[in-house]
Amino acid sequence: MNSTLAYQRVLIITLLIKLALAFFLPMSGDEAYFIVWARHLDYGYYDHPPMVGWLLYGMRWFGDGEVLMRLPAVVFSTLMGAGIYRLLKPWDAERAAWVAIVFLISPINILNVLITTDTPLIFFAFVSVYMLVRAVQRDKLFYYALSGLALGLAFLSKYFAVLLGVAYLFYVLFTPGLKRRWMGLAVLVLAAMPAVAVNVYWNYTHCWDNILFNLYNRNEGAQFSLNNVWLYVVTTLYLMTPPLIYYAWQQRRQAIDASKVRRLYGFVFWLPIAIFALLSLKKTIGLHWVLAFYPFFYLWLAAKLTAAQWAKTAKFMAWFTAVHLLVVAAILAAPSSWWQHSKAYSGYVQLMHTDEVLAQLQPNQHDYLMAVDDYSNAAVMTYHADQEFFVFGAGSHHARQDDMNTDFRTLAGKNILTIDKSLPDLAKFTPYFTQVEMRMVQVRGAKFYLVLGRGFDYPAYRAGVLTEVRDRYYRIPDFLPHASCYFCDKYFTDGACPR
């Protein structure tokens, strides 16, 4: 079959497969959390910059079903496959088709259907590099500006975009003969600055939430661990996939003309990967952390492999991804009884059969406000119930957007029902209510515990829970100037956050 025709067919087939996955996969806690963002439109959010919330806010004009909410993830990754083909086609149309095919049928494309902060980061990082390639090829400042604009949008998606900016700097420093490189870099940076300014101002007026979370709170207790390093190495090898590693190693001594564009692909892939390797000495590097940079691995490797080798890789990749899809299908098709002896069974039932869990709460909805003890489950319940489930208790350093959305002062004297997947400690509830009762309900054999608290005592909760939250998660470093902090202003009369 003609390689171009094969590419066109694969583009359509993989798009359909991803749409099917988007339909059948249950809504995850992270996705539901970002959809809750979209229900409270803002120009910033607790954990990360706001781009995914903006995307989902726009999508919610048409509905909030799983497929619609995930449509940006499905479409963006497909567009990136088309972008790989367009970037390589002028150089070698046949290899361009095979490289695009291998990317499109890889697990990192097929399974990339969940809507997260990584979704716009991956897309806008790709667009930024795409425009920088055009800037280098055509020597036009206009394309440098477009690259910077896309980099700014990537920064408003997730802070890992900074690594792309660092790669650009090293590329300009170590690429001889690059025309107007400093002028182009200056235009690129200036075009990205408005996005940076928006984020800095939001943090300045919102307790530096993004900074506290990403640099301080989530890194408490981080220490050197070889296990993290090995996990990162295994993750990297898995994402590169065996045949590409084999061919790259086999032809490691092959002399290839290091064109300016190919050097760019090398910098924007290998430099972030190297930085993550250093971070793995103290941090567990999540698989999703590195996904924004893997499309450039395919572009960098394009010249290393012949068209025949890319075609052979495509055959392996098709089987490799098919195994992943079979595993996903088996999990989705498995009856609930398969998981009954697992410790995570209640979580499985809550995720897969949320409507049945919500039905158990129905008799209490008129008399009680609904709460959960953690942010992920609160988001899932909120998404499916189409009503707010807030977080009762101190929670963790993750996903504290509820600190903005909920005002416990307004709940004084109210009745609150908190649902828990495990047996709760009533000592965490009794100080904050005039009366506390616990009930157990079952859904498909999974146990759920309902703590029904009557007469919420806000002053006691402020002293016992909110003070702990303030001291642990809103301790702003001395060197950061800030406007008044919403959390401290809301619950503490002096408005002062600890330093």
C-alpha positions as CSV (number, residue, x, y, z in Angstrom):
1,M,0.0,0.0,0.0
2,N,1.2,3.5,-0.8
3,S,2.7,5.0,2.5
4,T,0.8,8.3,2.1
5,L,-2.5,6.4,1.7
6,A,-1.7,4.2,4.7
7,Y,-1.0,7.3,6.8
8,Q,-4.3,8.9,5.8
9,R,-6.2,5.7,6.8
10,V,-4.3,5.3,10.1
11,L,-5.1,9.0,10.9
12,I,-8.8,8.3,10.6
13,I,-8.8,4.8,12.2
14,T,-6.8,5.9,15.3
15,L,-9.1,8.9,15.7
16,L,-12.1,6.5,15.8
17,I,-10.4,4.2,18.3
18,K,-9.7,7.2,20.6
19,L,-13.3,8.4,20.4
20,A,-14.4,4.9,21.4
21,L,-12.0,4.9,24.4
22,A,-13.3,8.3,25.3
23,F,-16.8,6.9,25.4
24,F,-16.1,3.7,27.4
25,L,-13.6,4.8,29.9
26,P,-15.1,6.0,33.2
27,M,-14.4,9.6,34.3
28,S,-11.3,9.7,36.4
29,G,-10.8,11.7,39.6
30,D,-8.3,14.1,38.0
31,E,-10.5,14.7,35.0
32,A,-13.6,15.4,37.1
33,Y,-11.4,17.8,39.2
34,F,-10.6,19.8,36.1
35,I,-14.2,19.9,35.1
36,V,-15.0,21.3,38.5
37,W,-12.4,24.0,37.6
38,A,-14.4,24.8,34.5
39,R,-17.6,25.3,36.6
40,H,-15.7,28.0,38.6
41,L,-14.1,30.0,35.7
42,D,-11.0,31.9,36.8
43,Y,-7.7,33.0,35.4
44,G,-5.9,30.6,37.7
45,Y,-6.4,27.6,39.9
46,Y,-4.8,26.1,43.0
47,D,-2.6,23.4,41.5
48,H,-1.6,24.6,38.0
49,P,-2.2,27.4,35.5
50,P,-5.7,27.6,34.1
51,M,-5.6,26.5,30.5
52,V,-7.4,23.1,30.9
53,G,-10.1,24.9,32.9
54,W,-10.6,27.4,30.0
55,L,-10.7,24.6,27.4
56,L,-13.4,22.7,29.4
57,Y,-15.3,25.9,30.1
58,G,-15.7,26.3,26.4
59,M,-16.6,22.7,25.8
60,R,-19.3,22.8,28.5
61,W,-21.3,25.2,26.3
62,F,-22.2,22.1,24.3
63,G,-22.6,19.7,27.2
64,D,-20.4,17.8,29.7
65,G,-20.5,14.2,28.6
66,E,-17.3,12.1,28.8
67,V,-16.6,12.2,25.0
68,L,-17.2,15.9,24.7
69,M,-15.0,16.7,27.7
70,R,-12.3,14.6,26.3
71,L,-12.5,15.8,22.8
72,P,-9.6,18.2,23.1
73,A,-7.3,15.3,24.1
74,V,-8.6,13.2,21.2
75,V,-8.3,15.9,18.6
76,F,-5.0,17.5,19.8
77,S,-3.0,14.2,19.6
78,T,-4.4,13.5,16.2
79,L,-3.4,17.0,14.9
80,M,0.1,16.3,16.3
81,G,0.3,13.2,14.2
82,A,-0.6,15.3,11.1
83,G,1.9,17.9,12.2
84,I,4.7,15.3,12.3
85,Y,3.9,14.3,8.7
86,R,3.8,17.9,7.5
87,L,7.1,18.8,9.2
88,L,8.9,15.8,7.6
89,K,7.2,15.6,4.2
90,P,9.4,18.2,2.4
91,W,12.4,16.2,3.4
92,D,11.2,12.6,2.7
93,A,7.5,12.0,2.0
94,E,7.7,8.2,2.5
95,R,9.5,8.4,5.8
96,A,7.3,11.2,6.9
97,A,4.3,9.0,6.4
98,W,5.8,6.0,8.3
99,V,7.1,8.2,11.2
100,A,3.6,9.7,11.5
101,I,2.0,6.3,11.4
102,V,4.3,5.0,14.2
103,F,3.4,7.9,16.4
104,L,-0.3,7.7,15.6
105,I,-0.5,3.9,16.5
106,S,1.8,4.2,19.6
107,P,0.3,3.8,23.1
108,I,1.2,7.5,23.9
109,N,-1.2,8.6,21.2
110,I,-4.0,5.9,21.3
111,L,-4.4,6.0,25.1
112,N,-4.1,9.7,25.3
113,V,-7.8,10.4,25.6
114,L,-8.0,11.7,29.2
115,I,-8.4,15.4,29.7
116,T,-5.8,16.8,32.1
117,T,-3.4,19.7,32.4
118,D,-1.0,17.8,30.2
119,T,-3.5,17.9,27.3
120,P,-3.0,21.6,26.4
121,L,0.7,21.5,27.5
122,I,1.5,18.7,25.0
123,F,-0.4,20.4,22.2
124,F,0.9,23.9,22.6
125,A,4.4,22.7,23.2
126,F,4.2,20.9,19.8
127,V,2.7,24.0,18.1
128,S,5.5,26.1,19.6
129,V,8.2,23.8,18.2
130,Y,6.3,23.6,14.9
131,M,6.4,27.4,14.5
132,L,10.1,27.6,15.6
133,V,10.9,25.1,12.8
134,R,9.2,27.4,10.4
135,A,11.0,30.4,11.8
136,V,14.4,28.6,11.3
137,Q,13.5,27.5,7.8
138,R,12.1,30.8,6.6
139,D,14.0,33.2,8.8
140,K,10.9,35.3,9.7
141,L,10.4,36.9,13.0
142,F,6.6,36.4,12.6
143,Y,7.1,32.7,13.2
144,Y,9.3,33.3,16.2
145,A,6.4,35.4,17.6
146,L,4.0,32.6,17.0
147,S,6.3,30.1,18.6
148,G,6.5,32.4,21.7
149,L,2.8,32.8,21.8
150,A,2.3,29.0,21.8
151,L,5.0,28.7,24.4
152,G,3.1,31.1,26.6
153,L,-0.1,29.1,26.2
154,A,1.9,26.0,27.1
155,F,3.1,27.8,30.2
156,L,-0.5,28.6,31.1
157,S,-1.2,24.9,30.9
158,K,1.6,23.6,33.1
159,Y,5.0,24.8,34.3
160,F,6.9,22.0,32.5
161,A,6.7,24.4,29.5
162,V,9.7,26.2,31.2
163,L,11.8,23.2,30.2
164,L,10.9,23.9,26.5
165,G,12.1,27.4,27.0
166,V,15.4,26.2,28.5
167,A,15.8,23.9,25.5
168,Y,15.3,26.9,23.1
169,L,18.0,28.8,24.9
170,F,20.5,26.0,24.6
171,Y,19.6,25.5,21.0
172,V,20.3,29.1,20.2
173,L,23.6,29.0,22.2
174,F,24.9,25.9,20.6
175,T,23.6,26.0,17.0
176,P,26.2,27.8,14.7
177,G,25.0,29.6,11.6
178,L,21.5,30.3,12.9
179,K,20.4,33.5,11.3
180,R,19.1,36.3,13.6
181,R,19.1,33.8,16.5
182,W,19.2,36.4,19.3
183,M,16.7,38.7,17.7
184,G,14.4,35.7,17.1
185,L,14.8,34.4,20.7
186,A,14.1,37.9,22.0
187,V,10.8,38.1,19.9
188,L,9.9,34.6,21.1
189,V,10.4,35.5,24.8
190,L,8.5,38.8,24.5
191,A,5.5,37.0,22.8
192,A,5.4,34.5,25.7
193,M,5.7,37.2,28.5
194,P,2.0,38.2,28.6
195,A,1.0,34.6,29.6
196,V,3.7,34.6,32.3
197,A,2.5,38.0,33.6
198,V,-1.1,36.7,33.9
199,N,0.1,33.7,36.0
200,V,2.5,35.7,38.2
201,Y,-0.3,38.2,39.0
202,W,-2.8,35.5,39.8
203,N,-0.3,33.9,42.2
204,Y,0.5,37.3,43.7
205,T,-3.2,37.8,44.5
206,H,-3.9,34.1,45.5
207,C,-1.4,33.2,48.2
208,W,1.2,32.0,45.6
209,D,-0.8,28.8,45.5
210,N,0.9,27.3,42.4
211,I,4.3,28.0,43.8
212,L,3.5,26.6,47.3
213,F,2.1,23.5,45.8
214,N,4.6,22.7,43.1
215,L,7.8,23.7,44.9
216,Y,7.0,23.2,48.6
217,N,4.0,21.3,49.7
218,R,4.2,18.4,47.3
219,N,7.9,18.0,47.9
220,E,7.8,17.5,51.6
221,G,9.9,14.5,52.6
222,A,11.5,14.1,49.1
223,Q,14.8,12.4,49.4
224,F,17.4,10.5,47.3
225,S,16.2,7.2,46.1
226,L,17.7,4.8,43.5
227,N,14.2,3.3,43.1
228,N,13.0,6.5,41.6
229,V,15.9,6.6,39.2
230,W,15.3,3.0,38.0
231,L,11.5,3.7,37.7
232,Y,12.4,6.7,35.5
233,V,14.7,4.6,33.3
234,V,12.1,1.9,32.8
235,T,9.4,4.5,32.0
236,T,11.7,6.2,29.5
237,L,12.6,2.8,27.8
238,Y,8.9,1.9,27.7
239,L,7.9,5.2,26.1
240,M,10.6,4.9,23.5
241,T,9.5,1.3,22.7
242,P,11.8,-1.6,22.0
243,P,12.1,-1.5,18.2
244,L,13.0,2.2,18.2
245,I,15.6,1.7,20.9
246,Y,17.0,-1.3,19.0
247,Y,17.3,0.6,15.6
248,A,18.7,3.7,17.3
249,W,21.4,1.6,19.1
250,Q,22.1,-0.4,16.0
251,Q,22.8,2.7,13.9
252,R,24.3,4.8,16.7
253,R,27.5,5.3,14.6
254,Q,25.6,6.2,11.5
255,A,26.7,9.7,10.3
256,I,23.7,12.0,9.8
257,D,23.8,15.6,8.7
258,A,23.0,17.5,11.8
259,S,20.7,20.1,10.2
260,K,19.5,23.0,12.2
261,V,16.0,21.6,12.4
262,R,17.1,18.2,13.5
263,R,19.3,19.8,16.2
264,L,16.2,21.6,17.4
265,Y,14.3,18.3,17.7
266,G,17.3,16.9,19.7
267,F,17.4,19.8,22.1
268,V,13.7,19.9,22.8
269,F,13.6,16.2,23.5
270,W,16.9,15.2,25.1
271,L,17.4,18.3,27.4
272,P,14.0,17.9,29.2
273,I,14.6,14.2,29.5
274,A,18.0,14.8,31.0
275,I,16.6,17.3,33.5
276,F,13.9,14.8,34.5
277,A,16.6,12.3,35.0
278,L,18.3,14.6,37.5
279,L,15.0,15.3,39.3
280,S,14.4,11.5,39.6
281,L,17.3,11.4,42.1
282,K,14.8,12.9,44.6
283,K,11.4,12.7,43.0
284,T,9.2,10.1,41.4
285,I,8.8,11.2,37.8
286,G,5.3,10.4,36.7
287,L,4.8,8.9,33.3
288,H,2.6,11.8,32.2
289,W,5.3,14.3,33.2
290,V,7.4,13.6,30.1
291,L,4.7,13.1,27.5
292,A,4.9,16.7,26.1
293,F,8.4,16.0,24.8
294,Y,8.0,12.5,23.2
295,P,6.6,13.7,19.8
296,F,10.0,15.3,19.3
297,F,11.7,11.9,19.8
298,Y,10.0,10.6,16.7
299,L,11.0,13.7,14.7
300,W,14.6,13.5,15.9
301,L,14.8,9.8,15.1
302,A,13.3,10.2,11.6
303,A,16.6,10.3,9.8
304,K,18.2,7.5,11.9
305,L,15.9,4.8,10.4
306,T,15.2,3.9,6.8
307,A,11.7,3.8,5.5
308,A,11.8,0.0,5.6
309,Q,12.8,0.1,9.3
310,W,10.0,2.6,10.1
311,A,7.6,0.2,8.3
312,K,8.8,-2.7,10.5
313,T,8.5,-0.6,13.6
314,A,4.9,0.2,12.6
315,K,4.1,-3.5,12.5
316,F,5.5,-4.0,16.0
317,M,3.8,-0.9,17.3
318,A,0.4,-2.1,16.0
319,W,0.7,-5.3,18.1
320,F,2.3,-3.5,21.0
321,T,-0.7,-1.1,21.2
322,A,-3.2,-3.9,20.6
323,V,-2.0,-5.6,23.8
324,H,-2.6,-2.3,25.7
325,L,-6.1,-2.0,24.2
326,L,-6.9,-5.7,25.1
327,V,-5.9,-5.0,28.7
328,V,-8.1,-1.9,28.9
329,A,-11.0,-3.8,27.2
330,A,-10.7,-6.7,29.7
331,I,-10.7,-4.3,32.7
332,L,-13.8,-2.5,31.4
333,A,-15.6,-5.7,30.5
334,A,-14.8,-7.5,33.8
335,P,-17.8,-7.9,36.1
336,S,-17.6,-6.2,39.5
337,S,-17.3,-9.6,41.2
338,W,-13.7,-10.0,39.8
339,W,-12.5,-7.2,42.1
340,Q,-14.5,-8.0,45.3
341,H,-11.5,-9.3,47.2
342,S,-9.3,-6.3,46.3
343,K,-8.7,-3.6,48.9
344,A,-9.5,-1.1,46.3
345,Y,-12.9,-2.6,45.5
346,S,-15.0,0.2,47.0
347,G,-13.0,2.7,45.0
348,Y,-13.6,0.6,41.9
349,V,-17.4,0.6,42.5
350,Q,-17.4,4.3,43.2
351,L,-15.6,5.0,39.9
352,M,-17.5,2.5,37.7
353,H,-20.9,2.7,39.3
354,T,-21.1,6.2,40.7
355,D,-24.8,6.6,40.0
356,E,-25.6,3.6,42.2
357,V,-23.5,5.1,45.0
358,L,-25.3,8.4,44.6
359,A,-28.7,6.6,44.8
360,Q,-27.8,5.5,48.3
361,L,-27.4,9.2,49.3
362,Q,-30.7,10.3,47.8
363,P,-32.9,9.9,51.0
364,N,-30.6,12.3,52.8
365,Q,-30.2,15.0,50.2
366,H,-32.9,17.3,51.6
367,D,-31.6,17.3,55.1
368,Y,-27.8,17.2,54.6
369,L,-25.1,19.0,52.6
370,M,-22.9,16.5,50.8
371,A,-19.2,16.1,51.5
372,V,-16.3,13.6,50.9
373,D,-13.1,13.2,52.7
374,D,-10.8,13.7,49.7
375,Y,-10.6,15.9,46.6
376,S,-10.6,13.2,43.9
377,N,-13.7,11.5,45.1
378,A,-15.4,14.9,45.7
379,A,-14.8,15.8,42.1
380,V,-16.1,12.5,40.8
381,M,-19.3,12.7,42.8
382,T,-19.7,16.4,41.8
383,Y,-19.4,15.5,38.2
384,H,-21.9,12.7,38.2
385,A,-24.4,14.3,40.6
386,D,-24.3,17.7,39.0
387,Q,-24.2,19.2,42.5
388,E,-21.3,20.3,44.7
389,F,-19.7,17.8,47.0
390,F,-17.1,19.6,49.1
391,V,-14.2,18.3,51.1
392,F,-14.7,17.8,54.9
393,G,-11.4,17.6,56.9
394,A,-7.9,18.7,56.3
395,G,-7.4,16.7,53.1
396,S,-3.9,16.5,51.6
397,H,-1.6,18.8,49.7
398,H,-3.1,17.7,46.4
399,A,-6.0,19.4,44.6
400,R,-7.0,22.0,47.2
401,Q,-9.2,24.1,44.8
402,D,-12.0,23.4,47.3
403,D,-10.4,25.9,49.7
404,M,-11.6,28.6,47.2
405,N,-14.9,27.0,46.3
406,T,-16.2,26.3,49.8
407,D,-16.8,28.8,52.6
408,F,-17.3,26.9,55.9
409,R,-18.5,30.1,57.6
410,T,-21.7,29.8,55.6
411,L,-22.2,26.2,56.8
412,A,-22.5,27.0,60.5
413,G,-25.4,25.1,62.1
414,K,-26.0,23.1,58.9
415,N,-26.2,19.3,58.6
416,I,-23.4,17.6,56.7
417,L,-23.2,14.0,55.3
418,T,-19.7,12.8,54.6
419,I,-19.2,9.6,52.5
420,D,-16.1,7.4,53.0
421,K,-14.9,4.2,51.3
422,S,-13.2,3.0,54.4
423,L,-14.3,2.8,58.1
424,P,-13.9,6.4,59.3
425,D,-12.6,7.6,62.7
426,L,-15.5,9.3,64.3
427,A,-13.1,11.3,66.5
428,K,-12.5,13.4,63.3
429,F,-16.1,14.4,63.3
430,T,-17.6,14.5,66.8
431,P,-15.8,17.8,67.9
432,Y,-17.5,19.6,65.0
433,F,-21.1,18.6,65.3
434,T,-23.8,18.6,68.1
435,Q,-24.7,15.0,67.0
436,V,-22.9,12.4,64.9
437,E,-24.2,9.1,63.5
438,M,-22.6,6.6,61.2
439,R,-24.4,4.3,58.8
440,M,-23.1,1.6,56.4
441,V,-24.5,1.0,53.0
442,Q,-23.6,-1.5,50.3
443,V,-23.4,-1.1,46.5
444,R,-22.6,-4.3,44.6
445,G,-21.0,-5.7,47.8
446,A,-18.8,-2.7,48.4
447,K,-19.1,-1.0,51.7
448,F,-19.6,2.8,52.0
449,Y,-19.8,4.6,55.3
450,L,-22.0,7.6,55.8
451,V,-21.2,10.0,58.6
452,L,-24.2,12.2,59.3
453,G,-23.3,15.2,61.4
454,R,-26.0,17.5,62.7
455,G,-25.4,21.1,63.7
456,F,-22.0,22.0,62.2
457,D,-19.8,23.9,64.7
458,Y,-17.9,26.3,62.6
459,P,-15.7,27.9,65.4
460,A,-14.6,24.5,66.5
461,Y,-13.8,23.4,62.9
462,R,-11.9,26.7,62.4
463,A,-9.8,26.0,65.4
464,G,-9.3,22.3,64.8
465,V,-9.0,22.0,61.0
466,L,-8.7,25.3,59.2
467,T,-5.9,26.5,61.5
468,E,-4.0,23.3,60.6
469,V,-4.7,23.8,56.9
470,R,-3.5,27.4,57.1
471,D,-0.3,26.5,59.0
472,R,0.6,23.6,56.7
473,Y,-0.5,24.7,53.2
474,Y,-0.5,28.5,53.3
475,R,2.9,29.3,54.7
476,I,4.2,31.9,52.2
477,P,8.0,32.3,52.1
478,D,9.3,35.7,53.3
479,F,10.9,36.5,50.0
480,L,7.5,36.4,48.1
481,P,5.6,39.7,48.2
482,H,1.8,39.1,48.1
483,A,-1.6,40.7,48.2
484,S,-4.0,39.6,50.8
485,C,-4.5,35.8,50.9
486,Y,-8.1,34.6,50.3
487,F,-7.8,31.7,52.7
488,C,-6.4,33.7,55.6
489,D,-8.7,36.6,54.9
490,K,-11.7,34.3,54.9
491,Y,-11.2,32.5,58.1
492,F,-8.8,34.6,60.3
493,T,-9.7,38.1,61.3
494,D,-6.1,39.4,61.1
495,G,-5.8,38.0,57.6
496,A,-2.2,37.1,58.2
497,C,-0.7,33.9,56.7
498,P,2.2,32.2,58.6
499,R,5.7,32.7,57.2
